[in-house]
Amino acid sequence: MESVISVATPALNIAERLAGVESIEVTVLGGMLRGSSFGTVGPLTTAALLSMRADIAFLSPDRLDERGLVFNSMMDAEVAQTMAARADRVVVIADSSKFASGGMAVLTTWDRVDDLITERISPSMSARIQDCDVRVRVTGVVRPRTPR
């Protein structure tokens, strides 16, 4: 018997990509749809998350700096913060362009993150993050598969 992975996401584009995979059961979180991100936000989204628990929360913030994870939207930050609070493990996935100051909503500090996956990171930033016991994994650039 093949095991099934359960995924709950506020991101409609992610849900659509995963929907065709037999071994993945997808739950789309309700809420107000943000056209800029194709993600749901607001009280319906956070209420759904509060009724769940997760082994892993995968987050992709707008910015990463020496202090932690930052979003441009307070509403996106609230959803990500709730996801992180309900998970046993927090994994951040971000390309190197996100290592910059700015943004308005601080999600969390590095000490709440378990893993960072990126394609490139400066030695000083890597050392800072590893000082917070975050496992840094540098991997090649992941390109979406083109449909056949």
C-alpha positions as CSV (number, residue, x, y, z in Angstrom):
1,M,0.0,0.0,0.0
2,E,1.4,3.3,-1.1
3,S,1.6,6.0,1.6
4,V,-0.2,9.3,1.1
5,I,1.2,12.6,2.0
6,S,-1.3,15.2,3.2
7,V,-0.6,18.8,2.2
8,A,-2.5,21.8,3.4
9,T,-1.7,25.1,1.5
10,P,-3.1,28.6,1.1
11,A,-1.4,28.8,-2.3
12,L,-3.7,27.9,-5.2
13,N,-0.8,27.5,-7.7
14,I,0.9,25.0,-5.4
15,A,-2.4,23.1,-4.9
16,E,-2.9,22.9,-8.6
17,R,0.5,21.5,-9.2
18,L,0.1,18.9,-6.5
19,A,-3.5,17.9,-7.3
20,G,-2.5,15.5,-10.1
21,V,0.0,13.5,-7.9
22,E,-1.7,10.3,-6.7
23,S,0.3,10.0,-3.5
24,I,-0.6,13.5,-2.4
25,E,-3.8,14.5,-0.8
26,V,-4.3,18.3,-1.1
27,T,-6.3,20.6,1.2
28,V,-6.8,24.1,0.1
29,L,-7.2,26.6,2.9
30,G,-10.1,29.0,2.5
31,G,-10.0,32.7,2.9
32,M,-9.6,35.9,1.0
33,L,-7.6,35.4,-2.3
34,R,-4.6,37.7,-2.8
35,G,-4.2,38.2,-6.5
36,S,-0.5,39.1,-6.2
37,S,0.4,35.7,-4.6
38,F,-2.5,33.4,-5.5
39,G,-2.6,32.6,-1.7
40,T,-5.5,32.9,0.7
41,V,-5.2,35.0,3.8
42,G,-7.4,36.3,6.7
43,P,-9.4,34.8,9.5
44,L,-10.8,31.8,7.6
45,T,-7.3,30.8,6.6
46,T,-5.8,31.1,10.1
47,A,-8.9,29.4,11.6
48,A,-8.3,26.4,9.3
49,L,-4.6,26.3,10.3
50,L,-5.4,26.4,14.0
51,S,-7.5,23.2,13.6
52,M,-4.5,21.4,12.1
53,R,-1.0,20.2,13.1
54,A,1.8,19.5,10.8
55,D,5.1,17.6,10.7
56,I,6.7,20.3,8.5
57,A,5.8,23.8,7.5
58,F,7.5,25.0,4.3
59,L,7.7,28.8,4.2
60,S,9.0,31.1,1.6
61,P,9.1,34.7,2.9
62,D,9.6,37.8,0.9
63,R,12.9,38.7,2.6
64,L,15.5,37.1,4.8
65,D,17.9,39.2,6.9
66,E,20.3,38.7,9.8
67,R,17.3,38.8,12.3
68,G,15.0,36.4,10.5
69,L,12.1,36.1,8.1
70,V,10.2,39.1,6.8
71,F,7.1,39.5,4.6
72,N,5.8,42.5,2.7
73,S,2.2,41.8,3.7
74,M,1.0,41.6,7.3
75,M,-1.7,39.2,6.2
76,D,0.8,36.8,4.5
77,A,3.0,37.0,7.6
78,E,0.0,36.0,9.9
79,V,-0.7,32.9,7.8
80,A,2.9,31.9,7.7
81,Q,3.3,32.5,11.5
82,T,0.3,30.3,12.2
83,M,1.6,27.6,9.9
84,A,5.0,27.7,11.7
85,A,3.3,27.6,15.2
86,R,1.3,24.5,14.2
87,A,4.3,22.5,12.8
88,D,7.0,20.4,14.5
89,R,9.6,21.6,12.0
90,V,10.0,24.8,10.0
91,V,11.8,24.7,6.6
92,V,12.4,27.9,4.7
93,I,12.8,27.7,1.0
94,A,14.3,30.8,-0.6
95,D,16.5,31.8,-3.5
96,S,19.4,34.1,-2.9
97,S,17.6,37.2,-4.2
98,K,15.5,37.1,-0.9
99,F,18.6,37.9,1.2
100,A,17.9,41.6,1.5
101,S,16.7,44.1,4.1
102,G,13.2,45.5,3.8
103,G,9.6,44.3,4.2
104,M,7.3,45.3,6.9
105,A,6.1,42.2,8.8
106,V,8.6,40.2,10.7
107,L,7.5,36.6,10.8
108,T,10.0,35.0,13.1
109,T,13.7,35.0,14.1
110,W,16.1,32.4,12.9
111,D,16.0,30.4,16.2
112,R,12.5,29.2,15.2
113,V,13.7,27.8,11.9
114,D,15.0,24.3,11.5
115,D,16.3,24.3,7.9
116,L,17.0,26.7,5.2
117,I,17.2,25.5,1.6
118,T,18.7,27.9,-1.0
119,E,20.9,27.9,-4.1
120,R,23.5,30.4,-2.8
121,I,24.3,32.1,0.5
122,S,27.2,34.3,1.6
123,P,29.6,32.8,4.1
124,S,28.8,35.5,6.7
125,M,25.0,35.0,6.4
126,S,25.5,31.2,6.5
127,A,27.5,31.5,9.7
128,R,24.9,33.8,11.3
129,I,22.1,31.4,10.5
130,Q,24.0,28.3,11.6
131,D,24.8,30.1,15.0
132,C,21.0,29.8,15.5
133,D,21.2,26.1,14.9
134,V,19.6,26.3,11.5
135,R,20.7,23.6,9.0
136,V,21.7,25.4,5.8
137,R,21.3,23.3,2.6
138,V,22.7,24.7,-0.6
139,T,21.3,23.0,-3.6
140,G,21.2,23.6,-7.4
141,V,18.5,25.9,-8.9
142,V,15.3,24.0,-9.2
143,R,13.6,24.7,-12.5
144,P,9.9,23.8,-13.0
145,R,9.3,20.9,-15.4
146,T,7.7,21.8,-18.7
147,P,4.6,19.9,-19.5
148,R,4.9,17.1,-22.1
